[in-house]
Amino acid sequence: MTSPSVTSTKPQAAAPAAPALSTPAPITLSATAHDTGLLLLRLVLGLTMAAHGSQKLFGWFGGGGISGTGQFFKAAGYPAGDAMALLAGLSETLGGLGLALGLLTPLAGAAIVGTMINAIAVHGAGAFFASKGGIEYELLLTAGAAALALTGPGRYAVDRFLPVLRGHRLAHGAAALALAVVLGGAMLLVRD
């Protein structure tokens, strides 16, 4: 007679586990750090540009005012030097103040980018470093303004109180920068 099979209740030894692959933890950004960094960039870049614009408009900080800056624009090949000085001065002053306040940030950044396109063209691309008369300073201002137009101003900004710009959209910044390139390019076309 055969004996009935007995099932063992002893736990069986588990097969060795495969070594666990460690995946890096996702990067989390501190919203406060992000917004504080954007505020610092906006203030420095915006107030620098507003000061440059006030040199052109009012002759402040050793600037030439409308007439002195107008003569520079005329010598650089732009028609109606005084009108160009006014346009550049307003773009820099209002764009700079807009960036500093975080007010209409995509348009404020675009105003700076359009002006800097012309500044880069006037300096020429003969050299990069400012010590050699190059475009490094203008390029840095352009990139900073474009970055702010694309990323938005952060939480510490007037735009947070404006319904359309409260939730910054990349499309707003991209459209504003496209406008800046078109208008900045149009100003270059009127230059001799």
Residue pairs with C-beta under 8 A, 6 or more apart in sequence:
31 155
34 154
35 154
35 155
35 156
36 154
36 156
37 154
38 148
38 151
38 152
38 153
38 154
38 156
38 157
39 102
39 153
39 154
39 156
39 157
41 144
41 147
41 148
42 99
42 100
42 102
42 105
42 148
42 153
42 154
42 157
43 100
45 96
45 99
45 112
45 141
45 144
45 145
45 148
46 95
46 96
46 97
46 98
46 99
46 100
46 101
46 108
47 96
47 100
48 96
48 141
49 92
49 93
49 95
49 96
49 99
49 112
49 141
49 145
50 92
50 93
50 96
50 97
50 100
51 60
51 61
51 96
52 63
52 92
52 96
53 88
53 89
53 90
53 91
53 92
53 93
53 94
53 95
53 96
54 60
54 61
54 63
54 89
54 93
55 61
55 62
55 63
55 64
55 69
55 89
56 63
56 64
56 65
56 66
56 69
56 85
56 86
56 88
56 89
56 92
56 93
57 65
57 66
57 85
57 86
57 89
57 90
57 93
58 65
59 65
59 68
63 69
64 71
64 72
64 85
66 82
66 85
66 86
66 89
67 82
67 85
69 81
69 85
69 88
69 89
70 81
70 82
70 83
70 84
70 85
71 81
72 81
72 85
73 81
73 82
73 84
73 85
73 88
74 81
75 81
76 122
76 191
77 191
77 192
78 84
78 187
78 190
78 191
78 192
79 190
79 192
84 187
87 187
88 115
88 118
91 111
91 112
91 114
91 115
92 111
92 112
92 115
94 108
94 111
95 107
95 108
95 109
95 110
95 111
95 112
95 115
95 145
96 108
96 112
97 103
97 108
98 104
98 105
98 107
98 108
98 111
99 105
99 108
99 109
99 112
99 145
99 148
99 153
101 157
101 158
102 153
102 154
102 156
102 157
102 158
102 159
102 160
103 157
103 158
103 159
104 159
104 162
104 165
105 148
105 149
105 152
105 153
105 157
105 159
105 165
105 168
105 173
106 149
106 152
106 165
106 168
106 172
106 173
106 175
106 176
106 177
107 176
108 145
108 148
108 149
109 145
109 146
109 147
109 148
109 149
109 150
109 173
109 176
109 177
109 180
110 145
110 149
110 176
110 177
110 179
110 180
111 180
112 141
112 142
112 145
113 142
113 145
113 146
113 149
113 177
113 180
113 181
113 184
114 179
114 180
114 181
114 183
114 184
114 187
115 184
116 138
116 139
116 141
116 142
116 145
116 184
117 142
117 180
117 181
117 184
117 185
117 187
117 188
118 184
118 187
118 188
119 138
120 135
120 138
120 139
120 142
121 188
121 191
123 133
123 134
123 135
123 138
124 135
125 135
126 133
126 134
127 133
127 134
127 135
128 134
128 135
128 136
128 139
129 136
130 136
130 137
146 177
149 173
149 176
149 177
150 170
150 173
150 174
150 177
151 168
151 173
152 159
152 165
152 168
152 173
153 159
153 160
153 168
159 165
159 166
159 168
160 166
165 172
